[in-house]
Amino acid sequence: MPIRPAFLDLIASRRSQLRKELSVLLPSPVAITWEIGCGHGHFLTAYASVISRRFHVGIDLRLERIIKARRKGERAGLANCHFVRCEAREFLNGLPPHVTFSEIWVLFPDPWPKVRHHKNRLLQPKFFEAVAGRTEEGTPLYFRTDHVGYFREVYTFLASLTTWRLASTAVWPLEWPTVFQSRAPSYHSLVALRTAHPAKPTVIVAPGLPAPEKPTLPA
Ligand SMILES: C[S@@+](CC[C@H](N)C(=O)[O-])C[C@H]1O[C@@H](n2cnc3c(N)ncnc32)[C@H](O)[C@@H]1O
């Protein structure tokens, strides 16, 4: 079915707003901590208080969660922690070219448990490749989930990629339960490290969305 022009206009306008927001937030070259699906910001505000020398950005699709996260950051007086409402792949495509990641956190992402919905899972090889294009060798990616099927899938993807390697002895830098972690009877964690294998900057598009006309890719 063809995409309606009104929908295309809405997406183009959201993308342009996001690009503006990100260029104001991140005006000069910087390597940021990126938390995807930060929810109410429990983890990132705690982490930014401890790792005060770095700049941290949490994103989430849901506005009410971002509003709560921002309040948390303000109450804690954190100038190094920001929350943006957006989709992860839209964030990657809209990020200024001079921004890279010093670490990536994905805590309890939506598992899309039904087999026919697995295609909607965020953590897939194409996503890891796109993130690799914004990272240097040794950059850690922390992943935690209570869904064993999703955990196995991500573990298998990572083991097959040349741009990331599983780091079985890597340390989890801060234990700070998120909302979903506190509800989970058990969970599984892994750390992956960026390898030296080159990765080309790529555009990655969320299911159901059109490709951006002018992606801001790193050189
Ligand atoms: C299961 S909740 C986990 C929230 C938090 N990390 C925690 O552990 O409590 C998953 C979160 O990811 C957000 N989310 C899902 N898909 C996303 C996407 N593609 N981009 C950004 N956020 C997303 C959802 O809105 C939700 O807040």
The ligand as an SDF file (V2000), in Angstrom:
LIG
                    3D

 27 29  0  0  0  0  0  0  0  0999 V2000
   10.2710   -2.7330   28.4620 C   0  0  0  0  0  0  0  0  0  0  0  0
   10.5510   -1.0160   28.5830 S   0  0  0  0  0  0  0  0  0  0  0  0
   12.0500   -0.8940   29.5480 C   0  0  0  0  0  0  0  0  0  0  0  0
   12.2740    0.4780   30.1260 C   0  0  0  0  0  0  0  0  0  0  0  0
   13.5390    0.6090   31.0020 C   0  0  0  0  0  0  0  0  0  0  0  0
   14.7500    0.3680   30.2320 N   0  0  0  0  0  0  0  0  0  0  0  0
   13.4680   -0.3390   32.1650 C   0  0  0  0  0  0  0  0  0  0  0  0
   14.2690   -1.3060   32.1860 O   0  0  0  0  0  0  0  0  0  0  0  0
   12.6410   -0.1230   33.0540 O   0  0  0  0  0  0  0  0  0  0  0  0
   11.1470   -0.6700   26.9530 C   0  0  0  0  0  0  0  0  0  0  0  0
   11.2070    0.8180   26.6690 C   0  0  0  0  0  0  0  0  0  0  0  0
   11.7840    1.0130   25.3890 O   0  0  0  0  0  0  0  0  0  0  0  0
   11.0400    1.9950   24.6870 C   0  0  0  0  0  0  0  0  0  0  0  0
   11.2310    1.6770   23.2560 N   0  0  0  0  0  0  0  0  0  0  0  0
   10.7650    0.5950   22.6040 C   0  0  0  0  0  0  0  0  0  0  0  0
   11.1770    0.5980   21.3330 N   0  0  0  0  0  0  0  0  0  0  0  0
   11.9380    1.7160   21.1790 C   0  0  0  0  0  0  0  0  0  0  0  0
   12.6230    2.2800   20.0790 C   0  0  0  0  0  0  0  0  0  0  0  0
   12.6280    1.6710   18.8940 N   0  0  0  0  0  0  0  0  0  0  0  0
   13.2840    3.4370   20.2690 N   0  0  0  0  0  0  0  0  0  0  0  0
   13.2820    4.0640   21.4810 C   0  0  0  0  0  0  0  0  0  0  0  0
   12.6360    3.5650   22.5620 N   0  0  0  0  0  0  0  0  0  0  0  0
   11.9710    2.4070   22.4130 C   0  0  0  0  0  0  0  0  0  0  0  0
    9.6260    1.8400   25.1880 C   0  0  0  0  0  0  0  0  0  0  0  0
    8.8610    3.0050   25.0290 O   0  0  0  0  0  0  0  0  0  0  0  0
    9.8460    1.4900   26.6600 C   0  0  0  0  0  0  0  0  0  0  0  0
    9.8840    2.6270   27.4910 O   0  0  0  0  0  0  0  0  0  0  0  0
  1  2  1  0
  2  3  1  0
  2 10  1  0
  3  4  1  0
  4  5  1  0
  5  6  1  0
  5  7  1  0
  7  8  2  0
  7  9  1  0
 10 11  1  0
 11 12  1  0
 11 26  1  0
 12 13  1  0
 13 14  1  0
 13 24  1  0
 14 15  1  0
 14 23  1  0
 15 16  2  0
 16 17  1  0
 17 18  1  0
 17 23  2  0
 18 19  1  0
 18 20  2  0
 20 21  1  0
 21 22  2  0
 22 23  1  0
 24 25  1  0
 24 26  1  0
 26 27  1  0
M  CHG  2   2   1   9  -1
M  END
$$$$
